[in-house]
Amino acid sequence: AATMQALAASLDCSSLGRLSRVSTIAGPQAEAQCFAEGYAEHFGGAASPHAPAVLETMVLTVAPALGSVAGSLVQAKGSLDIKLLQTLMVWFSHFVEDANSRNFSEEEKRAFLEEKARAGDLYIWKTEDGRPTAVAAATSRIGESGRQLGFVFTERGHRGKGYGEAIVRASCADWLQQCSFVALVADVASSSNTVRLYEKVGFKSDGQQGRFRVD
């Protein structure tokens, strides 16, 4: 603890210009807390948990079995048709609300979704009648060997039917034909118990991260 606080106190933030104030600190729980408290004490302010305060880092290396939920996985590759794009932009807004994260502009949402579609990292779960009900996207590629799963959302009116688990299983099985692992971070305190969902799929814990705000 003393080491992390001393490290925070030793920082020379004057060289960072407009980024001279750090607002969020994340890392292994104990170290992140000590660093945040040391930073706040040295530079002024107060450190407090930043929702989601505790994140579980999880890794999947073995392709999961596909579920029994009716429907199919569709890889959204290339150009997205306007109706699907509009649906996904609404879902993105709801995802941000659920995650208690910052909002994004319409241009940012569109750019993100179109980029993931062009990269082949965007998947949709459709019911047997062709209705989109869930989405999964790799928010980043970890070198050539991994994917970071960061955008998983089930349409609010279709939750509790297994679509979220179905798309995670199917998309990860597809990714693991191309790479060696899929990683993610899950909110430990999520009301939808996302950690348990990912454990069912086959993800293993790789430790916890803490997030702290410095005001």
C-alpha positions in Angstrom: 0.0 0.0 0.0 2.8 2.4 1.0 4.6 1.7 -2.3 1.6 2.5 -4.4 0.9 5.7 -2.5 4.5 6.7 -2.9 4.4 6.0 -6.6 1.3 8.2 -7.0 3.0 11.0 -5.0 6.1 10.8 -7.2 4.2 11.5 -10.4 5.0 14.7 -12.3 1.8 15.5 -14.0 2.9 18.9 -15.2 4.2 17.4 -18.4 0.8 16.0 -19.3 -0.7 19.4 -20.2 -4.5 19.3 -20.6 -4.5 15.8 -19.2 -2.8 16.8 -16.0 -5.7 15.6 -13.9 -6.5 11.9 -13.7 -10.2 11.2 -13.1 -10.4 7.4 -13.2 -7.9 4.8 -11.9 -8.3 1.1 -12.7 -6.2 -2.0 -11.9 -6.0 -4.9 -9.5 -8.4 -4.1 -6.6 -6.0 -3.4 -3.8 -3.3 -1.7 -5.9 -5.8 0.5 -7.6 -7.4 1.6 -4.4 -4.0 2.4 -2.8 -2.9 4.3 -5.9 -6.1 6.3 -6.1 -5.9 7.3 -2.4 -2.3 8.3 -2.8 -3.0 10.3 -5.9 -5.9 12.1 -4.2 -3.9 12.9 -1.1 -0.9 14.2 -3.1 -2.8 16.2 -5.8 -5.9 17.1 -3.8 -9.4 15.6 -4.0 -11.0 12.4 -2.8 -11.0 8.8 -4.1 -14.2 6.8 -4.3 -15.4 3.7 -6.1 -16.4 4.3 -9.7 -19.3 2.3 -10.9 -19.0 -0.5 -11.8 -16.5 -0.5 -8.9 -15.3 -4.1 -9.2 -14.8 -5.9 -12.6 -14.0 -9.6 -13.1 -11.5 -10.3 -15.8 -12.4 -13.5 -17.6 -10.8 -15.6 -20.3 -12.2 -18.3 -22.6 -9.9 -20.6 -24.4 -12.1 -23.6 -25.3 -15.0 -23.2 -27.8 -18.2 -23.6 -25.9 -21.0 -25.9 -26.8 -23.8 -24.2 -28.7 -27.1 -23.8 -26.8 -30.5 -25.1 -27.5 -32.3 -21.7 -27.9 -34.2 -21.5 -31.2 -32.7 -19.0 -33.7 -29.4 -18.5 -35.5 -26.2 -16.5 -35.3 -25.6 -14.0 -38.2 -22.3 -12.4 -38.8 -22.8 -8.8 -39.8 -20.1 -8.3 -42.4 -19.4 -5.4 -44.6 -22.0 -2.7 -45.0 -25.0 -2.7 -42.5 -28.4 -2.1 -43.9 -30.0 1.1 -42.6 -32.8 -0.7 -40.6 -30.4 -2.9 -38.7 -28.0 -0.1 -38.1 -30.7 2.0 -36.6 -31.7 -0.9 -34.3 -28.2 -1.4 -33.2 -27.7 2.2 -32.4 -30.7 2.2 -30.1 -29.4 -1.0 -28.5 -26.0 0.7 -28.0 -27.7 3.6 -26.2 -29.5 1.1 -23.9 -26.3 -0.8 -23.3 -24.5 2.4 -22.2 -27.5 3.2 -19.9 -27.4 -0.3 -18.4 -23.6 -0.1 -17.8 -23.9 3.4 -16.2 -21.3 4.6 -18.7 -20.8 7.8 -20.6 -23.1 8.5 -23.5 -21.8 8.5 -27.1 -22.8 10.7 -30.0 -24.8 9.3 -32.9 -21.7 9.6 -35.0 -19.6 7.6 -32.5 -22.1 4.9 -32.3 -22.4 4.6 -36.1 -18.7 4.6 -36.6 -18.2 1.9 -33.9 -20.8 -0.4 -35.4 -19.7 0.1 -39.0 -16.1 -0.5 -38.0 -16.9 -3.8 -36.3 -19.0 -5.0 -39.2 -16.2 -4.3 -41.7 -13.8 -6.2 -39.4 -16.2 -9.2 -39.1 -16.4 -8.7 -35.3 -20.1 -8.0 -35.1 -22.7 -10.8 -34.6 -26.5 -10.7 -34.4 -28.8 -13.3 -32.9 -32.0 -13.7 -34.9 -35.1 -15.7 -33.9 -36.6 -18.2 -36.3 -38.8 -15.6 -37.9 -35.7 -13.4 -38.6 -36.1 -10.8 -35.8 -32.9 -9.5 -34.3 -32.9 -10.0 -30.5 -29.3 -9.7 -29.4 -25.9 -8.5 -30.4 -22.2 -9.4 -29.5 -19.2 -7.5 -30.7 -15.4 -7.7 -30.1 -14.5 -4.2 -29.1 -10.8 -4.8 -29.8 -8.4 -7.4 -31.1 -5.6 -8.5 -28.8 -2.8 -9.0 -31.3 -3.5 -11.8 -33.7 -4.4 -14.3 -31.0 -7.3 -12.8 -29.1 -10.6 -10.9 -29.0 -11.9 -8.6 -26.3 -15.7 -9.1 -26.0 -17.1 -5.8 -24.8 -20.5 -5.2 -26.3 -23.1 -7.8 -25.5 -26.8 -6.8 -25.4 -30.2 -8.4 -25.5 -33.2 -6.3 -26.6 -35.0 -5.3 -23.4 -38.3 -6.9 -24.4 -36.7 -10.3 -25.0 -34.6 -10.8 -21.9 -34.8 -13.9 -19.8 -35.2 -16.1 -22.9 -31.6 -17.2 -23.3 -30.7 -15.1 -26.2 -27.8 -13.4 -24.4 -26.2 -16.8 -23.5 -26.9 -18.1 -27.0 -25.1 -15.3 -28.8 -22.2 -15.4 -26.4 -21.8 -19.2 -27.0 -22.1 -19.0 -30.7 -20.0 -15.9 -31.3 -17.2 -17.1 -29.1 -17.2 -20.5 -30.8 -16.8 -18.7 -34.1 -14.0 -16.4 -32.8 -12.1 -19.4 -31.4 -11.8 -20.9 -34.8 -9.8 -17.8 -35.7 -7.9 -17.0 -32.5 -6.7 -18.7 -29.3 -8.7 -16.8 -26.6 -11.6 -14.4 -25.9 -11.3 -12.1 -22.9 -13.8 -9.8 -21.2 -14.5 -7.8 -18.0 -17.8 -8.3 -16.2 -19.5 -6.2 -13.5 -19.4 -8.3 -10.3 -22.4 -6.4 -8.9 -24.5 -6.6 -12.1 -28.2 -7.2 -11.4 -28.3 -9.7 -14.3 -25.5 -11.8 -12.8 -23.2 -11.5 -15.8 -20.3 -13.3 -14.1 -22.4 -16.4 -13.6 -23.6 -16.2 -17.2 -20.0 -16.2 -18.6 -19.0 -19.0 -16.2 -21.7 -21.1 -17.6 -20.3 -20.5 -21.1 -16.9 -21.6 -19.9 -15.0 -18.4 -19.1 -12.5 -18.6 -16.2 -11.7 -15.8 -13.8 -8.3 -14.1 -14.3 -8.6 -11.8 -11.3 -10.5 -8.7 -10.3 -10.0 -5.1 -11.2 -11.1 -2.1 -9.1 -12.2 1.2 -10.5 -11.9 4.4 -8.6 -12.8 8.0 -9.3 -10.7 10.9 -8.1 -12.7 14.1 -7.7 
